[in-house]
Amino acid sequence: MLLLDKFVISMSLRILFIQPPAVLEGDLLKHIKYPPLGLASIAGYIRSKGYIVDLYDAYSLGGTIETIIDRTRSFKADVVAISSTTALIDNTFRTAEAIKKYDKRIKVVVGGSHATADPAHCLSNQNIDVALIGEGEISLHKTIQVFQNDWHLDNIEGVAFRNGKGEIITSSPSLIKNIDELPFPAYDLLPLDEYKSPYSTRKPFTSMCRTRGCSYVCTYCEIPQIYKKTFRIQSPERSIKEIDYLVNEFGIKEIAFKDPIFTLDQKNLMEFCDLLINRKYDLIWSANSRVDNITQEMCFKMKE
């Protein structure tokens, strides 16, 4: 059994979510700035549990390690949760090192596709306390509770951590069965005016996801590894409520749905389109599909 070093904090625990700085510089990033939806979703979930949260998208804001430390200091973070792809893992390591140099008492948790694919590599950096594997809402919530109460991490699914003898990786986490029950992502913590895609034409622009997982197992894709080859989709009514929120609260004019395959559930899609048509919003949107998962009828309905 592993008992973390004593870390006494109040119930008003403060969790700072970080999207690491970009690796590339120049014209490319001027045209590709998507919101970190996974991070925003987990931030929304953790906030719904009563914690104080903030989110800093250093990637889209052109931030640096120094600005991350400034945000950590001003927010008075107790826990910093970083989402990382493989492309950003070196900057994630630099971020974790800088945070620990600023205040070694801060707990650093890393999640995202790289942590899921190679949690041991994340733990090779001694500045990272915990790596999250797979879907992160529940496992991060339980990890935070461990930090608060001096409980044991090896009782939590979907985490990797060190003990005196090496790394421990627990079993894969159970997936959230009904994603309708999740709160909205923390869009209010995102710099929505910064986001754009190579094909977006209107602002404010954001992306959104109606689904989790995919029924296909393409070898180049991380989705089956993160979501156990399962597919879950929001009800049309739940998705429309989220769009209502985006349009009415933030004036969103364009949405890019970043679901791997938006058209997997035809009945659900057609009902969603009917609800969106009835809203008569000044809104354009785009989505991904496959040629074997789309029909002419669906195309006409989506265009309408």
Secondary structure, DSSP 4 states (H G I P E B T S, - for coil): --BPPP----SS-EEEEEEPPPS--SHHHHH-B---HHHHHHHHHHHHTT-EEEEEEHHHHT--HHHHHHHHHHHT-SEEEEE--STTHHHHHHHHHHHHHH-TTSEEEEESHHHHH-HHHHHTSTT--EEE-S--HHHHHHHHHHHHHT-BGGGSTTEEEEETTEEEE-PPPPPPS-GGGSPPP-GGGS-GGG-B-TT--SSSEEEE-SEEE-S---TT-SHHHHHTT-EEE--HHHHHHHHHHHHHHH---EEEE--S-TTS-HHHHHHHHHHHHHHT-S-EEE----GGG--HHHHHHHH-
